[in-house]
Amino acid sequence: MTKYIVIGAGWLGIRTVRAIESISKDSVITVLEVGSKDYIDINVATPRFMVEPDMIDTAYQPLSKAWGRAELINVKEIKGVESGRVVLIDSNGNEQVLEADGIIVATGAVQSSPLIKDVQGKSKDERKAEFTAFRDAVKNSKAGVLVIGGGTTGVELVAEIATDFGNVKCTLVNKPRLLMNGSSKRPAMHKIVMKQLCGLGVKVVTDDYIEDLKEDYVGEPKKFTTKKGVEIDADVVVVCVGGHPNVPFPADYAVDEKSKGLSVNEAMLCEKLGTDATKPVWAVGDCTMYGGRGMFADPQIKALSASIMHFEKMGTVEGGPMKYKHKPSELLPSLVSVGRRGGAITIPVPNKMLGKALKSKDLGLSYMYKKEFSVKV
Ligand SMILES: Cc1cc2nc3c(=O)[nH]c(=O)nc-3n(C[C@H](O)[C@H](O)[C@H](O)COP(=O)(O)OP(=O)(O)OC[C@H]3O[C@@H](n4cnc5c(N)ncnc54)[C@H](O)[C@@H]3O)c2cc1C
């Protein structure tokens, strides 16, 4: 009987638990989640939740539906991870040491806006209250809404707001010249998305930025001035400029210098955290040096599963398979919604219709939950 600890029950954490459950029928799996989070939250539909908070009643399904026998433990903090042990502060504030044969870190990323991405493990009710307060602020906005960042998240959010609140002035400011930075076929995607945003009445300012605007804001109307002198009035601001890997315990020696994510090899092994090959530590998803998108789940879980299978058989990860070959985001197809009536996708050719059909209705949630976790929503 092998004991595993999975830290983080987001997209990749859940996929990890499901993989272990199918590889090792008698393994014991403990899942550590921060705060009081006990529901599936893969972020994909967050921009829609921000204008339609009731949707989380359908979307935030209990984690227990996504796996069979794993046990979920909510914790306050992870203090340290090394071969064979996790040091944590439990929900009562006491330090505890949990031992395991294998540990998998899947703690995701921290986004610039805490509304877009919660890393504190808020409860379903707390998240709903946050989204409702945001929606009400948008609804009552006098000066307008300003979204900073024209990547997928910023585009999706501003389009949701402009679709549902046509009388609220919306502005999107993007530092690069083209929207959808990081998408494949970017010039074509920029064109398709720009046309739809303009059709929704969004004022799009590209190749420009607002210095020192790093945090969300809701309050009295303010005037913001871009570097090139464009003046924008807003009383609601959301900063969607990406983020960084979430490694919530001291691990400087184990992170990749450039990305600041956990360094992993082609077996998703983080050998600097797990120095003993008979007590391995793996890392998957956004907390690794690869970051990126849930789309990376399939190849990462495949590589992780191959390594775990070897470990189950041999009692060590030494000499195990090295299967992961990273493909950067720009080389994978891109899909974005532009409110509930629009979208864009890069395959078979950059176009609106298929993007809209695949994503705009429920932001792809029912498809992804079914495919990734066998959960019906
Ligand atoms: C708004 C938005 C839309 C997106 N849309 C898409 C899309 O359409 N397609 C796509 O492929 N990707 C999309 N992504 C990216 C995708 O959501 C991520 O790549 C994916 O969720 C990464 O999975 P993960 O498990 O690494 O991290 P997460 O899903 O973020 O999970 C991390 C988990 O770790 C937990 N955690 C954090 N800190 C601790 C701690 N100290 N202790 C224990 N647990 C902790 C968190 O609570 C969370 O549950 C989107 C992201 C955002 C923000």
The ligand as an SDF file (V2000), in Angstrom:
LIG
                    3D

 53 58  0  0  0  0  0  0  0  0999 V2000
   -9.8940   33.2120  -15.8690 C   0  0  0  0  0  0  0  0  0  0  0  0
   -9.1010   32.0270  -16.3740 C   0  0  0  0  0  0  0  0  0  0  0  0
   -9.5350   31.3410  -17.5040 C   0  0  0  0  0  0  0  0  0  0  0  0
   -8.8190   30.2400  -17.9770 C   0  0  0  0  0  0  0  0  0  0  0  0
   -9.2700   29.5940  -19.1050 N   0  0  0  0  0  0  0  0  0  0  0  0
   -8.5880   28.5310  -19.5780 C   0  0  0  0  0  0  0  0  0  0  0  0
   -9.0360   27.8150  -20.7320 C   0  0  0  0  0  0  0  0  0  0  0  0
  -10.0540   28.1650  -21.3240 O   0  0  0  0  0  0  0  0  0  0  0  0
   -8.3200   26.7520  -21.1640 N   0  0  0  0  0  0  0  0  0  0  0  0
   -7.1800   26.3510  -20.5350 C   0  0  0  0  0  0  0  0  0  0  0  0
   -6.5630   25.3870  -20.9750 O   0  0  0  0  0  0  0  0  0  0  0  0
   -6.7230   26.9970  -19.4280 N   0  0  0  0  0  0  0  0  0  0  0  0
   -7.4000   28.0680  -18.9470 C   0  0  0  0  0  0  0  0  0  0  0  0
   -6.9420   28.7390  -17.8500 N   0  0  0  0  0  0  0  0  0  0  0  0
   -5.7260   28.2680  -17.2020 C   0  0  0  0  0  0  0  0  0  0  0  0
   -6.0740   27.1120  -16.2790 C   0  0  0  0  0  0  0  0  0  0  0  0
   -7.1120   27.4780  -15.4050 O   0  0  0  0  0  0  0  0  0  0  0  0
   -4.8580   26.7010  -15.4870 C   0  0  0  0  0  0  0  0  0  0  0  0
   -3.7950   26.4600  -16.3610 O   0  0  0  0  0  0  0  0  0  0  0  0
   -5.1410   25.4450  -14.6800 C   0  0  0  0  0  0  0  0  0  0  0  0
   -6.1800   25.6710  -13.7470 O   0  0  0  0  0  0  0  0  0  0  0  0
   -3.8920   25.0110  -13.9670 C   0  0  0  0  0  0  0  0  0  0  0  0
   -4.1950   23.9620  -13.0970 O   0  0  0  0  0  0  0  0  0  0  0  0
   -3.3960   23.8090  -11.7440 P   0  0  0  0  0  0  0  0  0  0  0  0
   -3.9600   22.6050  -11.0690 O   0  0  0  0  0  0  0  0  0  0  0  0
   -1.9540   23.8890  -11.9870 O   0  0  0  0  0  0  0  0  0  0  0  0
   -3.7860   25.1060  -10.9080 O   0  0  0  0  0  0  0  0  0  0  0  0
   -5.2050   25.4840  -10.2890 P   0  0  0  0  0  0  0  0  0  0  0  0
   -6.3210   24.9260  -11.0930 O   0  0  0  0  0  0  0  0  0  0  0  0
   -5.1890   26.9520  -10.0810 O   0  0  0  0  0  0  0  0  0  0  0  0
   -5.2090   24.7330   -8.8750 O   0  0  0  0  0  0  0  0  0  0  0  0
   -4.3260   25.0610   -7.8420 C   0  0  0  0  0  0  0  0  0  0  0  0
   -4.9780   24.5930   -6.5530 C   0  0  0  0  0  0  0  0  0  0  0  0
   -4.0350   24.6870   -5.5010 O   0  0  0  0  0  0  0  0  0  0  0  0
   -4.6760   25.2170   -4.3670 C   0  0  0  0  0  0  0  0  0  0  0  0
   -3.6870   25.8500   -3.5040 N   0  0  0  0  0  0  0  0  0  0  0  0
   -3.0970   27.0480   -3.6460 C   0  0  0  0  0  0  0  0  0  0  0  0
   -2.2550   27.2630   -2.6180 N   0  0  0  0  0  0  0  0  0  0  0  0
   -2.2930   26.1840   -1.8270 C   0  0  0  0  0  0  0  0  0  0  0  0
   -1.6660   25.8210   -0.6080 C   0  0  0  0  0  0  0  0  0  0  0  0
   -0.8160   26.6360    0.0190 N   0  0  0  0  0  0  0  0  0  0  0  0
   -1.9680   24.6250   -0.0750 N   0  0  0  0  0  0  0  0  0  0  0  0
   -2.8470   23.7740   -0.6670 C   0  0  0  0  0  0  0  0  0  0  0  0
   -3.4830   24.0880   -1.8270 N   0  0  0  0  0  0  0  0  0  0  0  0
   -3.2150   25.2630   -2.4060 C   0  0  0  0  0  0  0  0  0  0  0  0
   -5.6660   26.2300   -4.9530 C   0  0  0  0  0  0  0  0  0  0  0  0
   -6.6800   26.5480   -4.0300 O   0  0  0  0  0  0  0  0  0  0  0  0
   -6.1620   25.4710   -6.1580 C   0  0  0  0  0  0  0  0  0  0  0  0
   -7.2790   24.6730   -5.8550 O   0  0  0  0  0  0  0  0  0  0  0  0
   -7.6440   29.8340  -17.3240 C   0  0  0  0  0  0  0  0  0  0  0  0
   -7.2060   30.5220  -16.1820 C   0  0  0  0  0  0  0  0  0  0  0  0
   -7.9150   31.6110  -15.7000 C   0  0  0  0  0  0  0  0  0  0  0  0
   -7.4220   32.3550  -14.4780 C   0  0  0  0  0  0  0  0  0  0  0  0
  1  2  1  0
  2  3  1  0
  2 52  2  0
  3  4  2  0
  4  5  1  0
  4 50  1  0
  5  6  2  0
  6  7  1  0
  6 13  1  0
  7  8  2  0
  7  9  1  0
  9 10  1  0
 10 11  2  0
 10 12  1  0
 12 13  2  0
 13 14  1  0
 14 15  1  0
 14 50  1  0
 15 16  1  0
 16 17  1  0
 16 18  1  0
 18 19  1  0
 18 20  1  0
 20 21  1  0
 20 22  1  0
 22 23  1  0
 23 24  1  0
 24 25  2  0
 24 26  1  0
 24 27  1  0
 27 28  1  0
 28 29  2  0
 28 30  1  0
 28 31  1  0
 31 32  1  0
 32 33  1  0
 33 34  1  0
 33 48  1  0
 34 35  1  0
 35 36  1  0
 35 46  1  0
 36 37  1  0
 36 45  1  0
 37 38  2  0
 38 39  1  0
 39 40  1  0
 39 45  2  0
 40 41  1  0
 40 42  2  0
 42 43  1  0
 43 44  2  0
 44 45  1  0
 46 47  1  0
 46 48  1  0
 48 49  1  0
 50 51  2  0
 51 52  1  0
 52 53  1  0
M  END
$$$$
